[in-house]
Amino acid sequence: MPPISPNRLRPGLLLAGLLGLPLLAPLANAESLYSLKVTNDLFSSSDDGHYTSGVDLMRTTTPEADHWSRRLAGWLPGWTANGLDAVGYQLSHQIYTPKAIERRALIEDDRPYAGLLLGGLSLFDDVQHRGWREASTLNLQVGMVGPAAGGEPLQKGVHDLLDSDEPRGWDHQLENEPIVNLGWHKAWWLQNRWAGMEWEYGPSASWQVGNLYDYLGSGGAIRFGEGLDKSFGIPSVAPALGGRQGFRAHQGFGWYGFVGVEGRYMAHNLLLDGNTFEDSHSVDRREWVGDITAGAVVSFDRWQLAFTNVWRSHEFEAQEEADHFGSITLSTWL
């Protein structure tokens, strides 16, 4: 493989630095929960393609009384400054490819190559009622798709390091395009105890709007285990929007398993429809897409480890089989 020019990496590194600044902001007097999530199709199957890898760095903290995020929440419909429970910052990098990455020619009936770099801001509101709770999330993502996101050099570098197949089709990747996307997610969790375990279960609804995704989604999930009041929600994998996923520090040992389903009406998916303002490779997107999610989470003191499996239905017409991938998330309070 020819050496990767630093000039090709520089735009992506600069953008990642700017988007990642909130992760390094002063912590003031409050602790923050830091999480590293790695998503890869090889965690759950032997395939390499479609949503082939993702890395997310996340910081979640409870804002002080005079924090700007509380003023923002007070201005938003349906939110209040005092009701804001947490604010989260995220830096995410994702790589999408067709299945046959060793081919140089354009593969017209498989999804486009795409690197995606995003910075995110999330507001979380969790309201406990008698026997159930209501969890709300509002998420804003900005970033870049295209060569500036650095997908090509990163994937080639990792494959060269692992001595695996060289991706040869990146000349056909999506062009550079700024990303702005707004998303909302709400879950209603009924709480009970049965068979010696704690249970939470209930429906959820979500939407996203922007030039990356436009969709409406609904579904439901079940959590079962011990110490559910020490943790929040279940892990999610893009483009699905989960709620606040994490745990309270210094609460001893806790664990839970989970199963979730979500159906989405996809009105737009830039990663399949191609660039908004330029000609690029695209495929015929399916409007209805569904996920089944299952996994387990273990936490102790200041640490939490989560493993998630996702089975996703066909996302475009020429897709030969459904996708299966997994993610691992390691979280700690600092």
C-alpha positions as CSV (number, residue, x, y, z in Angstrom):
1,M,0.0,0.0,0.0
2,P,1.4,3.4,-0.9
3,P,2.2,5.8,2.1
4,I,-0.6,8.0,3.2
5,S,0.2,11.7,2.7
6,P,-0.2,13.9,5.8
7,N,-2.0,16.4,3.6
8,R,-4.9,14.0,3.3
9,L,-5.1,13.5,7.0
10,R,-4.8,17.2,8.0
11,P,-8.4,18.4,7.2
12,G,-9.9,15.6,9.1
13,L,-7.6,16.0,12.1
14,L,-8.3,19.8,12.2
15,L,-12.1,19.2,12.1
16,A,-11.8,16.4,14.7
17,G,-9.9,18.8,17.0
18,L,-12.5,21.6,16.7
19,L,-15.5,19.2,17.2
20,G,-13.8,17.5,20.1
21,L,-13.1,20.7,22.1
22,P,-16.2,20.3,24.4
23,L,-14.8,16.9,25.5
24,L,-11.8,18.6,27.0
25,A,-13.6,21.6,28.5
26,P,-12.8,22.3,32.2
27,L,-14.7,20.0,34.5
28,A,-15.4,22.7,37.2
29,N,-16.4,21.0,40.5
30,A,-18.5,18.2,38.9
31,E,-17.4,14.8,37.8
32,S,-18.0,13.7,34.2
33,L,-18.8,10.3,32.7
34,Y,-16.4,9.5,29.8
35,S,-17.3,6.7,27.4
36,L,-15.5,5.1,24.5
37,K,-17.7,3.1,22.1
38,V,-16.3,1.0,19.3
39,T,-18.7,-0.4,16.6
40,N,-17.6,-3.0,14.1
41,D,-19.3,-5.6,11.9
42,L,-16.5,-8.1,12.8
43,F,-17.7,-8.1,16.5
44,S,-20.8,-10.0,15.4
45,S,-20.1,-11.6,12.0
46,S,-17.2,-12.4,9.6
47,D,-18.4,-9.8,7.0
48,D,-16.6,-6.5,6.4
49,G,-18.8,-3.9,4.8
50,H,-21.7,-1.5,5.0
51,Y,-21.5,0.1,8.5
52,T,-18.0,-1.4,8.9
53,S,-16.6,0.6,11.8
54,G,-17.3,3.5,14.2
55,V,-15.6,5.1,17.1
56,D,-17.4,7.4,19.6
57,L,-16.0,9.5,22.4
58,M,-18.6,10.8,24.8
59,R,-18.6,13.0,27.9
60,T,-21.8,13.4,30.0
61,T,-22.1,15.7,33.1
62,T,-24.6,17.3,35.3
63,P,-24.6,21.1,34.5
64,E,-24.2,23.7,37.2
65,A,-27.1,25.9,38.0
66,D,-25.8,28.8,35.9
67,H,-24.5,26.6,33.0
68,W,-25.5,27.8,29.5
69,S,-27.2,24.4,28.7
70,R,-29.8,25.2,31.4
71,R,-30.6,28.5,29.7
72,L,-30.9,26.7,26.4
73,A,-33.2,24.1,27.9
74,G,-35.4,26.8,29.4
75,W,-35.8,28.4,25.9
76,L,-36.8,25.1,24.2
77,P,-40.4,24.0,24.0
78,G,-41.2,21.1,26.4
79,W,-37.9,21.6,28.3
80,T,-37.1,23.5,31.5
81,A,-33.9,24.8,32.9
82,N,-34.4,23.1,36.3
83,G,-35.5,19.9,34.7
84,L,-32.3,19.3,32.7
85,D,-30.6,16.3,34.2
86,A,-27.5,16.1,32.1
87,V,-25.7,17.4,29.0
88,G,-23.5,15.3,26.7
89,Y,-20.8,16.0,24.2
90,Q,-19.8,13.5,21.5
91,L,-17.1,13.1,18.9
92,S,-17.9,10.3,16.4
93,H,-16.2,8.8,13.3
94,Q,-17.9,6.3,11.1
95,I,-16.9,4.4,8.0
96,Y,-19.3,2.9,5.4
97,T,-18.2,0.7,2.5
98,P,-19.6,-1.8,0.0
99,K,-19.0,-5.5,0.7
100,A,-16.4,-6.1,-2.0
101,I,-13.8,-3.6,-0.8
102,E,-11.0,-5.2,-2.8
103,R,-12.6,-4.0,-6.1
104,R,-11.4,-0.8,-7.6
105,A,-14.3,-0.3,-10.0
106,L,-17.5,1.4,-9.0
107,I,-19.9,-1.1,-7.5
108,E,-23.2,0.4,-8.7
109,D,-25.5,-1.9,-6.8
110,D,-23.9,-1.6,-3.4
111,R,-23.7,1.3,-1.0
112,P,-21.2,4.2,-1.5
113,Y,-17.9,4.5,0.3
114,A,-18.3,7.2,3.0
115,G,-16.3,8.6,5.9
116,L,-18.4,10.6,8.4
117,L,-17.0,12.8,11.2
118,L,-19.5,14.4,13.7
119,G,-19.5,16.4,16.8
120,G,-22.7,16.2,19.0
121,L,-24.5,18.0,21.8
122,S,-27.2,16.2,23.7
123,L,-29.6,17.3,26.4
124,F,-31.2,14.7,28.8
125,D,-34.3,14.9,30.9
126,D,-35.3,12.0,33.1
127,V,-38.5,12.3,35.1
128,Q,-39.5,9.7,37.7
129,H,-43.2,9.0,38.3
130,R,-44.9,6.5,40.5
131,G,-44.0,3.1,38.9
132,W,-42.6,4.5,35.6
133,R,-40.3,7.1,34.3
134,E,-40.1,9.3,31.2
135,A,-36.7,9.8,29.5
136,S,-36.2,12.5,26.8
137,T,-33.2,13.3,24.6
138,L,-32.5,16.2,22.2
139,N,-29.4,15.8,20.0
140,L,-27.7,18.2,17.6
141,Q,-24.9,16.9,15.3
142,V,-22.6,18.9,13.0
143,G,-19.7,17.7,11.0
144,M,-18.6,16.5,7.6
145,V,-19.0,13.6,5.2
146,G,-16.5,13.0,2.4
147,P,-12.7,12.9,2.0
148,A,-12.2,15.6,4.8
149,A,-13.6,13.1,7.3
150,G,-10.5,10.9,6.8
151,G,-12.3,7.6,6.2
152,E,-10.0,6.4,3.4
153,P,-6.6,6.8,5.2
154,L,-8.0,5.4,8.5
155,Q,-9.4,2.3,7.0
156,K,-6.4,1.7,4.8
157,G,-4.1,2.2,7.7
158,V,-5.9,-0.2,10.0
159,H,-6.2,-2.9,7.2
160,D,-2.5,-2.5,6.5
161,L,-1.7,-2.9,10.2
162,L,-3.9,-6.1,10.4
163,D,-2.6,-7.4,7.1
164,S,-6.2,-7.7,5.8
165,D,-7.8,-6.9,2.4
166,E,-6.9,-3.5,1.1
167,P,-9.9,-1.3,0.4
168,R,-9.4,-0.2,-3.2
169,G,-12.6,1.6,-4.1
170,W,-12.3,4.9,-2.2
171,D,-12.0,6.9,-5.4
172,H,-15.8,6.5,-5.6
173,Q,-16.6,7.9,-2.1
174,L,-19.1,10.6,-1.4
175,E,-17.9,14.2,-1.9
176,N,-17.3,16.7,1.0
177,E,-20.5,18.0,2.4
178,P,-21.1,19.8,5.8
179,I,-23.6,18.0,8.1
180,V,-26.3,19.5,10.3
181,N,-28.8,17.1,11.9
182,L,-31.3,17.5,14.8
183,G,-32.8,14.5,16.6
184,W,-35.3,13.8,19.4
185,H,-35.9,10.6,21.3
186,K,-38.4,9.8,24.1
187,A,-38.9,6.6,26.0
188,W,-41.6,5.6,28.6
189,W,-40.3,3.0,31.0
190,L,-42.7,1.0,33.2
191,Q,-41.0,-0.4,36.3
192,N,-41.6,-3.7,38.1
193,R,-40.0,-6.6,39.9
194,W,-40.6,-10.2,38.8
195,A,-38.7,-13.5,39.0
196,G,-36.2,-12.1,41.5
197,M,-35.1,-9.3,39.0
198,E,-35.9,-5.7,38.3
199,W,-37.6,-4.9,35.0
200,E,-38.1,-1.8,32.9
201,Y,-40.1,-2.0,29.6
202,G,-42.0,0.3,27.4
203,P,-42.4,2.1,24.1
204,S,-40.3,4.8,22.5
205,A,-40.5,7.4,19.7
206,S,-37.9,9.3,17.8
207,W,-37.2,11.5,14.8
208,Q,-34.3,13.1,13.0
209,V,-34.2,16.0,10.5
210,G,-31.3,17.4,8.5
211,N,-29.2,16.7,5.5
212,L,-27.8,13.5,7.0
213,Y,-31.0,11.7,8.0
214,D,-34.7,12.4,7.9
215,Y,-36.8,9.8,9.6
216,L,-39.6,9.0,12.0
217,G,-39.1,6.0,14.3
218,S,-40.9,4.0,17.0
219,G,-40.3,0.9,19.0
220,G,-39.8,-0.5,22.4
221,A,-37.3,-2.1,24.8
222,I,-37.0,-4.3,27.9
223,R,-34.3,-4.1,30.5
224,F,-33.9,-6.8,33.2
225,G,-31.3,-7.2,36.0
226,E,-30.2,-5.8,39.3
227,G,-29.7,-2.1,40.2
228,L,-31.6,-0.7,37.2
229,D,-32.0,2.6,39.1
230,K,-28.2,3.0,38.9
231,S,-28.2,3.1,35.1
232,F,-30.1,4.7,32.2
233,G,-31.4,3.4,28.9
234,I,-29.8,1.0,26.5
235,P,-26.9,1.4,24.0
236,S,-27.8,2.5,20.5
237,V,-26.1,2.3,17.1
238,A,-26.4,5.0,14.4
239,P,-28.7,6.1,12.9
240,A,-30.9,5.1,15.9
241,L,-31.0,7.7,18.7
242,G,-30.9,6.1,22.1
243,G,-31.6,7.9,25.4
244,R,-29.1,8.7,28.1
245,Q,-26.8,5.7,28.4
246,G,-24.6,5.5,31.4
247,F,-24.7,4.9,35.2
248,R,-24.3,6.6,38.6
249,A,-20.9,6.4,40.2
250,H,-20.2,4.8,43.6
251,Q,-23.3,2.6,43.5
252,G,-21.6,-0.8,43.8
253,F,-22.3,-3.7,41.4
254,G,-25.1,-3.7,38.9
255,W,-26.0,-5.6,35.7
256,Y,-28.7,-5.8,33.2
257,G,-29.6,-7.5,29.9
258,F,-31.7,-5.8,27.3
259,V,-33.7,-6.4,24.1
260,G,-35.0,-3.6,21.9
261,V,-36.8,-3.1,18.5
262,E,-37.2,0.0,16.4
263,G,-38.8,0.6,13.0
264,R,-38.0,3.7,11.0
265,Y,-39.5,5.4,8.0
266,M,-36.5,6.8,6.2
267,A,-37.4,9.8,4.1
268,H,-33.7,10.6,3.5
269,N,-30.3,9.0,4.2
270,L,-27.4,10.9,2.6
271,L,-25.1,7.8,3.0
272,L,-27.4,5.9,0.5
273,D,-29.0,8.8,-1.5
274,G,-25.6,10.4,-2.2
275,N,-24.5,14.0,-1.9
276,T,-27.1,16.8,-1.7
277,F,-25.5,19.3,-4.0
278,E,-23.1,17.2,-6.1
279,D,-23.4,14.2,-8.3
280,S,-22.2,11.0,-6.5
281,H,-22.7,7.3,-6.2
282,S,-26.1,6.4,-4.8
283,V,-28.4,3.4,-4.4
284,D,-32.2,2.9,-4.2
285,R,-32.9,3.4,-0.5
286,R,-35.7,1.4,1.2
287,E,-38.1,3.6,3.1
288,W,-38.8,1.1,5.9
289,V,-35.9,-0.1,8.0
290,G,-36.0,-2.1,11.3
291,D,-33.5,-2.9,14.0
292,I,-33.4,-5.6,16.7
293,T,-30.9,-4.9,19.5
294,A,-29.8,-7.2,22.3
295,G,-26.9,-7.1,24.8
296,A,-25.7,-6.9,28.3
297,V,-24.2,-4.2,30.6
298,V,-22.1,-4.7,33.8
299,S,-21.2,-1.8,36.1
300,F,-19.1,-1.6,39.3
301,D,-18.2,1.5,41.3
302,R,-16.8,4.0,38.7
303,W,-16.7,1.6,35.6
304,Q,-19.2,0.2,33.2
305,L,-18.8,-2.2,30.2
306,A,-21.6,-2.7,27.6
307,F,-21.8,-5.1,24.6
308,T,-24.5,-4.6,22.0
309,N,-25.6,-6.7,19.0
310,V,-27.7,-5.2,16.2
311,W,-29.5,-7.0,13.4
312,R,-30.6,-4.4,10.8
313,S,-33.0,-5.1,7.9
314,H,-32.2,-4.3,4.3
315,E,-31.5,-0.6,3.8
316,F,-31.5,-0.5,0.0
317,E,-33.1,-2.5,-2.8
318,A,-30.0,-4.4,-4.2
319,Q,-28.8,-5.4,-0.7
320,E,-28.4,-9.2,-0.6
321,E,-28.7,-9.8,3.1
322,A,-29.5,-8.0,6.3
323,D,-26.6,-6.5,8.4
324,H,-25.3,-7.8,11.7
325,F,-22.8,-5.8,13.8
326,G,-21.9,-5.1,17.3
327,S,-20.5,-2.5,19.6
328,I,-18.5,-2.4,22.9
329,T,-18.7,0.6,25.2
330,L,-16.3,1.2,28.1
331,S,-17.3,4.1,30.5
332,T,-15.8,5.6,33.7
333,W,-16.3,8.6,35.9
334,L,-13.4,11.1,36.1
